[in-house]
Amino acid sequence: MSFFGKFKPGASATSPNAGTSPRAKDPNAPPTTPLERMLANAGPIRNDGSDKFWGMENFGNTCYCNSIIQCLYFSAPFRENVLNFPQRTPPEVVNAVAKTVPGRLLPNSQANGAAKKPLVPPSPRTSTGQPVPQKPEDKDSPEYKKKQALLTGPVLNLGYQNAEAYGMPESLFSSLKDLFEAVVVSNKRSGVISPSKFLEVLRKENEMFRSAMHQDAHEFLNLLLNAVVETIEAHDRREREKLLLEAKDKSDQVASETTDTATVSFPSVPPEPTGRATRWLHELFEGTLTSETRCLTCENTSRRDEPFLDLSVDLEQHSSVTACLRRFSEEEMLCERNKFHCDNCGGLQEAEKRMKIKRLPKVLALHLKRFKYTEDLQRLQKLFHKVVYPYHLRLFNTTDDAEDSDRIYELYAVVVHIGGGPYHGHYVSIIKTQDRGWLLFDDEMVEPVDRSYVRNFFGDKAGMACAYVLFYQETTVDAIQREQRMEGRRRLSQDMPVGLGLNTKDSAEMHRVFSSPSEQVDQGGFASLAHVATAPPLQSNGHIDPSQSPKASSAAVGGRPTSPIVQSRKEKQKEEKARKAAEKQAEKDRAQAEKQAEKDRAQAEKDRRQAATEKMVETRKKQDADLKAALEASKASKSEEDKRRGLEAVANGVSGVNGVNGAAHPKGLDVFRRSKSLRFTSLSKKDKEKEKPSLPAIFTSTANGHIAPESTSAIVDDDPPIGTGSLGAGAGTAAELPKEKEKKNHRFSLRKKSFGMLS
């Protein structure tokens, strides 16, 4: 008889130990799941619920709710406080309330009335009425496993509410407490939970979750934590008011009893509100952020504290969670329209602002902002940036007065979003249990996975699966070392012939979210994002086949196929050495490429400069040739002009001789040439009046009796010297030479003086 055989129709209600002879194995019985094989020899059930691994039924689009609730349940302090507030309900009361719930709905219907996809579709038939042979169903697919989980059970139908026993009205917290208590008091370690009442309360109190649209897991986490805070605070206020009324009634009763006596009595002191009821939730998830703003004018720093339940960090390509948190606390410049109003300066000033963590929570929820609004598309778009998240985390962006600033966190849960955008997709959660390693929770199906499987959702893998919300809880160095020792012993157990006692023929230990492109695209052209695919079968040692594993990078050691799940120390050292060598070679290649690129850039710059220099030299040569040609042409034209003027002067001199006194009258431009020197002389008014419009040429007699004209630049004064009324010969002319020379010198000095005045 199978593990859940007694829950099937027609199964015997007696105990399997009551039979005297073993029964034959049912060939139609469902195969044993990897989780059942892992829990086969688990020992007695614990009372704290840490060894309960239940899936949750998906009502169409409730995977966001299932993944977050699973992460909160496996937070041990959160689970214990929910179970113990306001008090723990006895198992008998829980079982009695569970019996009052009506019969569970059929698998092909939902609690909210919406039709669900039938588990067994009707078989098609041919025109003759004969059934069409169908392809055998893939038993490794998630859909098949989820269907088998609902069929085999057990199924906890949480269609009831027990809020009256808690002394509070119906709320999300009371429904969550009902769910946790039902799992803890159950005598089974695995099964399926049907949280119909929880979803009914959620949709009644929040309109945004009433539609069949894809919802955001981070928004649901914020809503649920705030609802829990409001509920327990309201309950705490009611309890304090009740205590105050009881104290008042007691004081009135004491006063009435002591009226007839002379005894003086004082009323009892009413209890003061302490907030003790809600302190556990604030200590777990709530931290304090400090906003520091420093004015750049007066250097005054103002601080403002604000609480947070989770941290939302922006992402960048090829970064890590530590780098994102460091950028979260980077300084931001407040200027222009975003100026800061400084109380010390009394006006808007430029300032620097930064965020630091003042108080660290015990459970740190990190929201990776995968969805970003783009102006071009006018909608949200998913960012497939590679963001590495570590197993252990330490925050350094804390204030100087932060308490326990060296606190170490360990990763215990990851919420993964599978899909191409924010409006469609699927959520699963990968959670680290107390002593059963990591488990994958995909709605109704729960399967064990390896520790290395958690690192497949950085955002750089195929399949559109990315980590969306990370849950870290505080830990110690001793706990980390103890876990490492346990991991070492588990690796040594690899030497056993068969690992974990699993049936390697029909089991699968891991989920795959990396399917082929043909499987990811549906008929409408969009990716098929409803669910993820299943892992390949195991090898003879109870581990994943390396050829079909998401991390098919292992090698055979000692003639045995090595699994990427568990590796020996030598194999790990060998892989580490190979990885370092590859990184070193890649760094060397990169340096060579950069050097070659720099050399190419220098050569290109040299060629460009040489070409520019040659072009400049060619231009200068052309300019020099043009200038030389212009000068030659100018000299030629000047020589021709001088020849022409000489000929004209000779012709004018011969034809213009006076027959009476031997003087020649100037013609044409000779008048201008002879009088142009007067422009630079300084003449008095009297001299200007005596100036004649035309000056005759002066001729002198030579020794041989010929008449020679005087230089054209000579100017005759208005008052001629004595003895120069007419041109004489020989002796008269020689006697007047000194005076003429003196006048010329005087005229040239005046000319130099006039040049100086003009300059």
Buried (B, 14 or more C-beta within 10 A) or exposed (E): BBBBBBBBEEEEEEEEEEEEEEEEEEEEBBBBBBBBBBBEEEEEEBEEBBBBBBBBBBBEBBBBBBBBBBBBBBBBBBBBBBBEBEEEBEBEEBEEBBEEBEEBBEBEEBBBEEEBEEBEEEEEEEEEEEEEEEEEEEEBBBBBBBBBBBBBBBBBBBBBBBBEBBEBEBBBBBBBBBBBBBBBBBEBBBBBBBBBBBBBBBBEEBEEBEEEEBBBBBBBBBBBBEBBBBBBBBBBEEBBEEEEEEBEEEBEEBEEEEEEEEEEEEEEEBEEEEEEBBBBBBBBBBBBBBBBBBBBEBEBEBEEEEEBBBBBBEBBEEBBBBBBBBBBBEEEEBEEEEBBBBEEBEEBBBBBBBBBBBBBBBBBBBBBBBBEEEEEEEEBBBBBBBBBBBBEBEBEBBBEEBEEBEBBBBBBBBBBBBBBBBEBBBBBBBBBBEEBBBBBBBBBBBBBBBBBBBBBBBBBBEBBBBBBBBBBBBBEEEEEEEBEEEEEEEBEEBEEEEBBEBEBEEBBBBBBBBBEEEEBEEEEEEBBBBBBBBBBBBBEBBBBBBEEBBBEEBEEEEEEBBBBBBBBEEBEEBBEEEEEEEEEEEEEEEEEEEEEEEEEEEEEEEEEEEEEEEEEEEEEEEEEEEEEEEEEEEEEEEEEEEEEEEEBBEEBBEEBBEEEEBBBBBEEEBBEBBBEBBEBEEEEEEBEEEEEEEBBBBBBBEEEEEBEBEEBEBBBEEEEEEEBEEBBEEEEBEEBEEEBEEBBEEBEEBBEEBEEEEE
